[in-house]
């Protein structure tokens, strides 16, 4: 029963994340991802997938911090970028079980740079790559919701990235 509940929650997180990458503003993408990450952390906790769980907790703080950072440009907050990277590395050491447990953390670090800098195009392209890392992790922990959501997210985000490239070509 716990597995079924975890999968239902995982699919709800998936639906929210799919919609996120079709939004036009970074703040809206990140806001949707905070909600998705809250559901996903519950999903991973119920599966006993602690690397996924902890990665999503950090992602909630990361995305919330970036939203606040972008609203208040008064101070240079680049030191926090390095703090988040150190936190991810520390968590990867603490939660290490096998090579698969590193995939979510590597994805999180790779994803951190473009969302920190605010390049919407790079956020989407990087997310596309990171979905492949999460897919491998979800296959390993046998999260059906994670597997399906990553496959669909790869397709959906790929369409969004391709659509942006076509718009750019049409303008030229």
C-alpha positions in Angstrom: 0.0 0.0 0.0 2.9 2.4 0.8 4.3 1.8 -2.6 1.0 2.7 -4.3 0.7 5.9 -2.3 4.3 6.8 -3.1 3.6 6.3 -6.8 0.4 8.4 -6.7 2.3 11.2 -5.0 5.1 10.8 -7.6 2.7 11.1 -10.5 1.2 14.3 -8.9 4.8 15.7 -8.7 5.4 14.8 -12.2 2.3 16.6 -13.5 3.4 19.8 -11.8 6.9 19.5 -13.1 5.7 19.0 -16.7 3.8 22.2 -16.6 6.7 24.1 -15.0 9.0 23.9 -18.1 6.3 25.4 -20.3 6.2 28.6 -18.3 8.0 31.6 -19.6 9.5 33.1 -16.5 12.2 31.6 -14.4 10.4 32.6 -11.2 7.2 30.7 -12.3 9.3 27.6 -13.3 11.0 27.6 -9.9 7.8 28.1 -8.0 6.2 25.2 -9.7 9.3 23.1 -9.1 9.2 23.9 -5.3 5.7 22.3 -5.2 6.8 19.4 -7.3 9.8 18.8 -5.1 7.7 18.8 -1.9 5.6 16.0 -3.4 8.7 14.2 -4.7 10.5 14.2 -1.4 7.4 12.5 0.1 7.5 10.1 -2.8 11.2 9.2 -2.2 10.8 9.0 1.5 8.0 6.5 1.2 10.2 4.4 -1.1 13.2 4.6 1.3 15.2 6.3 -1.4 17.0 8.7 0.9 19.4 10.2 -1.7 16.3 11.3 -3.8 14.6 12.5 -0.6 17.5 14.6 0.6 18.2 16.0 -2.9 14.6 17.2 -3.1 14.8 18.8 0.3 17.9 20.8 -0.8 16.2 21.6 -4.1 13.3 23.2 -2.2 15.6 25.5 -0.3 17.7 26.1 -3.5 14.7 27.1 -5.6 13.1 29.2 -2.9 16.4 31.0 -2.3 16.9 31.7 -6.0 13.4 33.2 -6.2 14.2 35.5 -3.2 17.7 36.2 -4.6 16.4 37.3 -7.9 13.8 39.6 -6.3 16.4 41.3 -4.1 19.3 42.1 -6.4 20.7 44.6 -3.9 23.4 42.2 -2.6 25.8 39.8 -4.2 24.8 36.4 -3.1 27.1 34.3 -5.2 28.7 32.8 -2.1 25.5 30.9 -1.6 26.0 29.2 -5.0 29.2 27.7 -3.5 27.4 26.8 -0.3 24.8 24.8 -2.2 27.5 23.0 -4.1 29.3 22.1 -0.9 26.0 20.9 0.6 25.3 18.7 -2.4 28.9 17.2 -2.2 28.5 16.6 1.5 25.2 14.9 1.1 26.6 12.7 -1.7 29.3 11.5 0.7 26.8 10.9 3.6 24.2 9.1 1.5 26.5 7.2 -0.8 25.3 3.6 -1.3 26.5 2.9 -4.8 27.1 4.6 -8.1 23.4 5.1 -8.6 23.0 7.1 -5.5 25.3 9.7 -6.9 23.1 10.4 -10.0 20.5 12.7 -8.3 23.3 14.7 -6.7 25.3 15.1 -9.8 22.1 16.1 -11.6 21.4 18.7 -8.9 24.8 20.2 -9.1 24.7 20.4 -12.9 21.2 21.9 -12.8 22.2 24.5 -10.1 24.5 26.6 -12.3 22.0 27.6 -15.0 19.1 28.2 -12.6 21.4 30.3 -10.5 22.4 32.5 -13.5 18.9 32.7 -14.8 19.3 31.7 -18.4 15.9 30.2 -19.2 17.1 28.4 -22.3 20.0 26.8 -20.4 17.7 25.8 -17.5 15.5 23.8 -19.9 18.5 22.3 -21.8 20.2 21.3 -18.5 17.0 19.9 -17.1 16.7 17.8 -20.2 20.1 16.2 -19.5 19.4 15.9 -15.8 16.2 14.0 -16.4 18.4 11.2 -17.9 20.4 11.0 -14.6 17.1 10.9 -12.6 15.8 8.2 -15.0 18.7 5.9 -14.2 18.2 6.5 -10.5 14.5 5.8 -10.7 15.1 2.6 -12.6 17.5 1.5 -9.9 15.0 2.2 -7.0 12.1 1.0 -9.1 10.0 4.0 -8.9 7.4 3.5 -11.7 6.2 7.1 -11.3 9.7 8.4 -11.5 10.5 6.3 -14.6 7.4 7.3 -16.4 7.7 11.0 -15.4 11.3 11.1 -16.4 10.6 9.6 -19.9 7.7 12.0 -20.4 9.7 14.9 -19.0 12.5 14.2 -21.4 10.0 14.2 -24.3 8.1 17.3 -23.0 11.2 19.3 -22.2 12.8 18.3 -25.5 9.7 19.6 -27.3 9.9 22.9 -25.4 13.6 23.3 -26.2 13.0 22.3 -29.9 10.1 24.8 -30.0 12.3 27.6 -28.8 14.9 26.7 -31.5 12.2 26.8 -34.2 11.0 30.2 -33.0 14.5 31.5 -33.2 15.0 30.1 -36.7 11.7 31.6 -37.9 12.8 35.1 -36.6 16.0 34.9 -38.6 
